[in-house]
Amino acid sequence: MVCSQVERYDPVGRREKPLDPDAGPAQRLAHELRLLREKAGKPPYREMAERAGYSTTALSQAAAGDQLPSLAVVRAYVQVLDADPDEWERRWREADAEVRASSAEERAPYRGLARFEPGDSDLFFGRDRQAGELLDLVRAHRFAAVFGPSGSGKSSLLRAGLIPALRQAQGAERPAVIRVLTPGERPAGAHEEALVAADGDLDTWVIVDQFEELFTLCHDRLERVRFLDLLLRARAPGSRLRVAVAVRGDFYGHCGAATSSWSPPGMSSASGSPPGTAPRQGAG
């Protein structure tokens, strides 16, 4: 394939790298900007910068093709060359849409130890059964805990499994709001308002990730007990609060010893174990 290339010099006399307009949307737009400047008599970038209100570097980088420049820089670039900024805004938006589309297609389906987020639900495979079990647990008991080893996918199960499932719910099962939090050093003081149900008839869902922070970061026992009590209010008759927490497996004992009121009504495992092997308790 024969590629058309544009080779120019920047303001300080260095040779601009050859540019292939067929390499992608950023390169195509940069190529068109270089052609526009050439037709305008190739004014120095320093001279353009004085009129555009942007630095010589910003303007030269707009035509470098390394990445898509900002819309503001493109509009300023073409205005000093007496071109129509609205026409070039249209070109920029077309290029931006192509860049965004290609970025979505190139998302890595495997994240290693990085968690999946709600927007990654289309890449989150193999946990539909567990997400469904967790959803059923919280609906039946209003409170459920997911235990699993570090790196077993607890956070991903909550964020890319449970949350998308909740967003697809209809009617009375649709949440009023979904709140996601981690305990931190002062869990009760920081999150008390988040543990109050929203107004209306629909339930408020609270997702507590990295629940073990209650023991690793919070060293005030009274603060810890208060936070647990706030969470466990979800079990009260007439409560419009539903809670799902993810806990590292080695903190299972800490949860049991934290307070006498701690008796999770529903437990699940993020390890992928067959039904019956995950630790569970009846409603309590």
C-alpha positions as CSV (number, residue, x, y, z in Angstrom):
1,M,0.0,0.0,0.0
2,V,1.3,3.4,-0.9
3,C,0.8,5.9,2.0
4,S,0.7,9.6,1.4
5,Q,2.9,11.3,3.9
6,V,3.5,14.9,4.8
7,E,6.9,16.0,6.0
8,R,7.4,19.5,7.4
9,Y,9.6,21.4,9.8
10,D,8.5,22.8,13.2
11,P,9.2,26.3,14.4
12,V,12.7,25.5,15.7
13,G,13.8,23.8,12.5
14,R,13.4,20.2,13.5
15,R,12.0,17.9,10.9
16,E,8.4,16.8,11.6
17,K,8.0,13.0,11.5
18,P,6.4,11.5,8.4
19,L,2.6,11.1,8.9
20,D,0.4,8.3,7.5
21,P,-3.2,9.7,7.3
22,D,-4.5,6.1,6.9
23,A,-3.0,5.1,10.3
24,G,-6.0,6.3,12.3
25,P,-8.3,9.3,13.0
26,A,-5.7,11.3,14.9
27,Q,-3.2,10.9,12.1
28,R,-5.8,11.8,9.5
29,L,-6.8,15.0,11.3
30,A,-3.2,16.0,11.8
31,H,-2.5,15.4,8.1
32,E,-5.4,17.7,7.2
33,L,-4.1,20.4,9.6
34,R,-0.7,20.2,8.0
35,L,-2.2,20.6,4.5
36,L,-4.3,23.6,5.7
37,R,-1.2,25.3,7.1
38,E,0.7,24.6,3.9
39,K,-2.1,26.2,1.8
40,A,-2.0,29.2,4.0
41,G,1.7,29.8,3.2
42,K,3.1,27.7,6.0
43,P,3.3,30.5,8.7
44,P,5.7,29.7,11.6
45,Y,4.1,28.2,14.6
46,R,5.5,31.0,16.7
47,E,3.6,33.5,14.6
48,M,0.4,31.3,14.8
49,A,0.8,31.1,18.6
50,E,0.7,34.9,19.0
51,R,-2.6,35.1,17.3
52,A,-4.2,31.8,18.6
53,G,-3.5,32.3,22.3
54,Y,-1.9,28.8,22.5
55,S,1.8,27.9,22.8
56,T,3.9,26.9,19.8
57,T,4.1,23.4,21.3
58,A,0.3,23.0,21.6
59,L,-0.2,24.0,18.0
60,S,2.6,21.9,16.6
61,Q,1.5,18.9,18.6
62,A,-2.0,19.3,17.2
63,A,-0.5,18.4,13.8
64,A,1.9,15.8,15.1
65,G,-0.6,12.9,15.0
66,D,0.5,11.3,18.3
67,Q,-3.0,11.8,19.8
68,L,-6.1,13.7,19.0
69,P,-5.8,17.3,20.1
70,S,-8.4,19.1,22.1
71,L,-11.3,20.7,20.2
72,A,-10.3,24.2,21.5
73,V,-6.8,23.9,20.1
74,V,-8.1,22.7,16.7
75,R,-10.5,25.6,16.5
76,A,-7.8,28.1,17.4
77,Y,-5.3,26.5,14.9
78,V,-7.7,26.8,11.9
79,Q,-9.0,30.2,12.8
80,V,-5.5,31.8,12.5
81,L,-5.3,30.2,9.1
82,D,-8.7,31.8,8.1
83,A,-10.5,28.5,7.9
84,D,-14.1,27.8,9.1
85,P,-13.8,26.6,12.8
86,D,-17.3,25.0,12.7
87,E,-16.3,22.9,9.7
88,W,-13.2,21.8,11.5
89,E,-15.2,21.1,14.7
90,R,-17.3,18.6,12.6
91,R,-14.1,16.9,11.4
92,W,-12.8,16.8,15.0
93,R,-16.0,15.2,16.3
94,E,-15.9,12.6,13.6
95,A,-12.3,11.7,14.6
96,D,-13.2,11.8,18.3
97,A,-16.0,9.3,17.7
98,E,-13.7,7.0,15.9
99,V,-11.1,7.1,18.6
100,R,-13.7,6.4,21.3
101,A,-15.1,3.5,19.3
102,S,-11.7,1.9,18.8
103,S,-10.9,2.3,22.4
104,A,-14.0,0.4,23.4
105,E,-13.2,-2.4,21.0
106,E,-9.7,-2.7,22.4
107,R,-10.7,-3.1,26.0
108,A,-8.8,-6.0,27.5
109,P,-11.3,-8.8,28.4
110,Y,-8.9,-10.1,31.1
111,R,-7.9,-7.8,33.9
112,G,-5.6,-9.9,36.0
113,L,-6.1,-8.8,39.6
114,A,-7.8,-5.5,38.5
115,R,-11.5,-5.5,39.3
116,F,-14.3,-5.2,36.8
117,E,-16.5,-2.2,37.1
118,P,-20.2,-1.8,36.3
119,G,-19.4,-0.6,32.8
120,D,-17.4,-3.8,32.1
121,S,-20.4,-6.1,32.6
122,D,-20.2,-7.2,28.9
123,L,-16.7,-8.5,29.6
124,F,-17.6,-10.2,32.9
125,F,-18.2,-13.8,32.0
126,G,-18.9,-16.9,34.1
127,R,-20.4,-15.4,37.2
128,D,-24.0,-15.2,36.2
129,R,-25.1,-17.9,38.6
130,Q,-23.2,-16.4,41.5
131,A,-24.5,-12.9,40.8
132,G,-28.1,-14.4,40.7
133,E,-27.5,-16.2,44.0
134,L,-26.3,-13.0,45.6
135,L,-29.2,-11.0,44.3
136,D,-31.6,-13.6,45.6
137,L,-29.9,-13.6,49.0
138,V,-30.2,-9.9,49.5
139,R,-33.8,-9.8,48.3
140,A,-34.7,-12.6,50.7
141,H,-32.7,-11.4,53.8
142,R,-32.0,-7.7,53.1
143,F,-28.3,-8.3,54.1
144,A,-25.8,-10.7,52.5
145,A,-22.0,-11.1,52.8
146,V,-19.7,-12.4,50.1
147,F,-16.5,-14.0,51.5
148,G,-13.5,-15.1,49.4
149,P,-9.7,-15.0,49.2
150,S,-7.9,-12.0,48.0
151,G,-8.1,-11.8,44.2
152,S,-11.0,-14.2,43.9
153,G,-13.3,-11.6,42.3
154,K,-15.5,-10.4,45.1
155,S,-15.3,-6.8,44.0
156,S,-16.0,-7.7,40.4
157,L,-19.0,-9.8,41.5
158,L,-20.5,-6.9,43.2
159,R,-19.6,-4.2,40.7
160,A,-19.9,-6.0,37.3
161,G,-22.3,-8.7,38.4
162,L,-24.7,-7.5,41.0
163,I,-25.0,-3.8,40.1
164,P,-25.8,-4.4,36.3
165,A,-28.4,-7.0,37.4
166,L,-30.0,-4.4,39.7
167,R,-30.1,-1.8,36.9
168,Q,-32.0,-4.2,34.8
169,A,-34.6,-4.9,37.4
170,Q,-38.2,-3.7,36.8
171,G,-41.1,-2.6,38.9
172,A,-40.9,-2.9,42.6
173,E,-37.6,-4.7,42.4
174,R,-35.9,-1.7,40.8
175,P,-33.7,0.1,43.3
176,A,-34.4,3.7,44.3
177,V,-30.6,4.2,44.3
178,I,-27.4,2.1,44.4
179,R,-24.7,3.4,46.7
180,V,-21.1,1.9,46.6
181,L,-18.7,2.6,49.5
182,T,-15.6,1.2,51.3
183,P,-15.4,1.6,55.1
184,G,-12.2,3.6,55.5
185,E,-10.9,4.9,58.8
186,R,-14.2,6.4,60.1
187,P,-16.9,4.3,58.5
188,A,-19.8,5.4,60.7
189,G,-19.0,9.1,60.6
190,A,-18.2,9.1,56.8
191,H,-21.1,6.9,55.6
192,E,-24.0,7.4,58.1
193,E,-26.0,9.4,55.5
194,A,-25.4,6.7,52.8
195,L,-27.0,4.2,55.1
196,V,-30.3,6.0,55.3
197,A,-32.9,4.9,52.7
198,A,-33.9,7.3,50.0
199,D,-37.4,8.7,50.0
200,G,-40.1,6.8,48.2
201,D,-41.4,3.2,48.1
202,L,-38.4,1.6,46.4
203,D,-35.5,0.1,48.3
204,T,-32.0,1.7,48.6
205,W,-29.2,-0.8,47.9
206,V,-25.8,-0.3,49.6
207,I,-22.8,-2.1,48.3
208,V,-19.9,-2.2,50.7
209,D,-16.6,-3.3,49.1
210,Q,-13.4,-4.2,50.9
211,F,-15.3,-4.6,54.1
212,E,-12.1,-5.8,55.8
213,E,-11.1,-2.1,56.0
214,L,-13.4,-2.0,59.1
215,F,-10.6,-4.0,60.8
216,T,-7.5,-2.9,59.0
217,L,-8.1,0.9,58.9
218,C,-10.6,1.6,61.6
219,H,-9.0,1.1,65.1
220,D,-11.9,2.6,67.1
221,R,-14.0,-0.2,68.4
222,L,-17.0,2.0,69.1
223,E,-16.9,3.4,65.6
224,R,-16.7,-0.1,64.2
225,V,-19.7,-1.3,66.3
226,R,-21.7,1.8,65.3
227,F,-21.0,1.1,61.6
228,L,-22.1,-2.5,61.9
229,D,-25.3,-1.4,63.7
230,L,-26.1,1.0,60.9
231,L,-25.7,-1.7,58.4
232,L,-27.7,-4.3,60.3
233,R,-30.7,-1.9,60.4
234,A,-31.4,-3.2,57.0
235,R,-32.8,-6.3,58.6
236,A,-35.4,-4.4,60.6
237,P,-39.1,-5.0,59.7
238,G,-40.2,-2.3,57.2
239,S,-36.6,-1.3,56.3
240,R,-36.2,0.0,52.8
241,L,-32.4,-0.7,52.9
242,R,-30.7,-3.7,51.4
243,V,-27.0,-4.3,51.9
244,A,-24.3,-6.5,50.2
245,V,-20.8,-6.6,51.6
246,A,-17.6,-8.2,50.2
247,V,-15.1,-9.5,52.8
248,R,-11.7,-11.0,52.4
249,G,-12.0,-14.6,53.6
250,D,-9.3,-14.4,56.3
251,F,-11.5,-11.8,58.1
252,Y,-14.4,-14.2,58.5
253,G,-13.6,-14.6,62.2
254,H,-13.2,-10.9,62.8
255,C,-16.7,-10.4,61.6
256,G,-18.1,-12.9,64.0
257,A,-16.1,-11.4,67.0
258,A,-16.8,-7.7,66.2
259,T,-20.1,-7.5,68.0
260,S,-22.7,-9.8,69.4
261,S,-25.2,-8.4,67.0
262,W,-23.2,-9.6,64.0
263,S,-25.0,-12.6,62.6
264,P,-25.2,-12.2,58.8
265,P,-28.5,-13.7,57.5
266,G,-27.0,-14.6,54.2
267,M,-23.5,-15.6,53.1
268,S,-22.1,-16.4,49.8
269,S,-18.7,-17.4,48.4
270,A,-16.7,-15.7,45.6
271,S,-14.6,-18.8,45.1
272,G,-16.8,-20.5,42.5
273,S,-17.5,-23.4,44.8
274,P,-20.5,-25.6,44.0
275,P,-23.8,-25.0,45.8
276,G,-23.7,-26.3,49.4
277,T,-20.0,-25.7,49.9
278,A,-20.2,-22.0,50.6
279,P,-20.7,-21.0,54.2
280,R,-24.3,-20.0,54.8
281,Q,-26.7,-19.2,57.6
282,G,-30.4,-18.9,57.8
283,A,-32.3,-15.7,58.5
284,G,-31.3,-14.3,61.8
